[in-house]
Every structure is written in structure tokens, then in C-alpha cells.
Amino acid sequence: MNIEQEDNGKKGKFFIEIDGKQEAEMTYTYAGANKIIIDHTEVSDKLKGQGVGYKLVEASVQFMRKNNIVAIPLCPFAAAVFKKKHEYSDRLA
């Protein structure tokens, strides 16, 4: 399962595509040069229960660390993951 990313400098997403169909995504919007707002996470029924949402958040944390970006997780799922995974706290705005 490969997590891909699209980013146009204003908005972006991490997503999983299977057989040409997007089955999971986590979207974000830039709030300045070094801050993103994570606003939505969705996983299809096909992938539910496999930890895919966590993997999307993990991919975003790796991206943020690499690019010195912090996040405001407005998405309830992402906010819960950041609260649960203390090792991600360095990426919170």
C-alpha cells in the first residue's frame, strides 16, 4: 500500500489509490509558510480497520519534519491521533 502526496503550495493531500481509485485521503491547507491545517481524513470501507488513517497521519508527520512545518489538526481523527501519539507533538502548532 503506497501513500502518495499532492501539494500545490496552497493545499495538499496524502492519499492511497488502488486500481486507479482513491480509497483513502487526508487533506490539508497551508496557513502561512510553515504551518498546515489538517482538515479532513477519510478511509473507504474497503480499507477500514487496517490502520490506514494512522498511516496517512504518519506520512504527514514525516513530510512536516522534513520541511520544518507544524500542523493544526482540525480534523477530529487527526487531532485524536496527535493526542494519542506523543512522539508527534513536535509537529503541533
SEDRENRO-808302 format. One line per field, with one value per residue (C-alpha): residue number from 1; residue in three letters; x, y, z. Coordinates in Angstrom, 2 decimals. Layout:
! residues N
n: [NUM/...]
res: [Ala/...]
X: [X/...]
Y: [Y/...]
Z: [Z/...]
//
This chain:
! residues 93
n: [1/2/3/4/5/6/7/8/9/10/11/12/13/14/15/16/17/18/19/20/21/22/23/24/25/26/27/28/29/30/31/32/33/34/35/36/37/38/39/40/41/42/43/44/45/46/47/48/49/50/51/52/53/54/55/56/57/58/59/60/61/62/63/64/65/66/67/68/69/70/71/72/73/74/75/76/77/78/79/80/81/82/83/84/85/86/87/88/89/90/91/92/93]
res: [Met/Asn/Ile/Glu/Gln/Glu/Asp/Asn/Gly/Lys/Lys/Gly/Lys/Phe/Phe/Ile/Glu/Ile/Asp/Gly/Lys/Gln/Glu/Ala/Glu/Met/Thr/Tyr/Thr/Tyr/Ala/Gly/Ala/Asn/Lys/Ile/Ile/Ile/Asp/His/Thr/Glu/Val/Ser/Asp/Lys/Leu/Lys/Gly/Gln/Gly/Val/Gly/Tyr/Lys/Leu/Val/Glu/Ala/Ser/Val/Gln/Phe/Met/Arg/Lys/Asn/Asn/Ile/Val/Ala/Ile/Pro/Leu/Cys/Pro/Phe/Ala/Ala/Ala/Val/Phe/Lys/Lys/Lys/His/Glu/Tyr/Ser/Asp/Arg/Leu/Ala]
X: [0.00/1.67/0.89/1.11/1.11/-0.13/0.81/0.32/1.78/-1.68/-3.39/-2.41/-3.31/-1.86/-3.79/-3.91/-5.05/-5.94/-6.66/-6.94/-9.46/-8.68/-9.54/-8.18/-7.10/-6.02/-6.26/-4.55/-4.34/-1.34/-1.74/1.44/4.81/5.49/2.05/-0.69/-4.24/-5.22/-8.90/-10.16/-9.35/-11.41/-10.88/-13.14/-14.94/-12.57/-9.61/-11.28/-9.75/-6.26/-4.71/-4.75/-5.79/-2.82/-0.51/-1.76/-1.08/2.35/3.17/2.16/4.39/7.37/6.66/6.36/9.59/11.46/10.14/10.11/6.32/3.87/0.19/-3.13/-5.20/-8.81/-9.92/-11.24/-9.47/-6.09/-6.48/-7.11/-4.00/-1.82/-3.20/-2.56/0.89/3.05/6.00/4.18/3.84/6.88/4.75/1.86/1.48]
Y: [0.00/3.14/6.57/9.33/13.09/16.02/19.56/22.78/25.12/26.16/22.84/19.23/15.70/12.33/9.53/5.87/4.81/1.23/0.22/3.87/4.72/6.84/4.76/7.00/10.61/13.18/16.79/19.93/23.65/25.91/28.60/30.53/29.27/26.76/25.72/23.46/22.84/19.17/19.44/16.04/12.33/9.69/5.97/3.84/0.82/-1.31/-0.23/0.36/-1.42/-1.62/1.41/3.39/6.64/6.36/5.72/8.90/10.95/9.34/10.27/13.86/13.96/12.72/15.41/18.10/17.09/17.07/20.54/22.12/22.52/22.33/21.41/22.45/19.24/20.44/17.06/15.13/11.92/13.61/15.55/12.26/10.68/13.65/13.48/9.73/9.66/11.86/11.35/13.59/16.51/18.26/18.92/20.63/24.38]
Z: [0.00/-1.25/0.20/-2.38/-1.95/-3.98/-2.94/-4.90/-2.26/-1.02/-0.43/-0.47/0.42/1.28/-0.34/-1.28/-4.72/-5.57/-9.17/-10.19/-7.46/-4.42/-1.34/1.44/1.89/4.42/3.20/4.42/3.69/4.24/6.90/6.19/5.01/7.79/9.03/7.70/8.83/8.59/7.78/6.65/6.80/5.04/4.53/2.31/3.72/1.65/3.82/7.20/10.18/8.64/10.34/7.10/8.77/11.13/8.18/6.46/9.60/9.93/6.32/7.05/10.16/8.11/5.49/8.16/9.87/6.56/5.67/9.16/9.15/12.07/11.99/13.39/13.26/12.91/11.59/14.63/13.60/13.04/16.31/18.16/16.60/17.56/21.12/21.34/19.69/21.91/19.56/17.06/19.49/17.98/14.89/16.66/16.20]
//
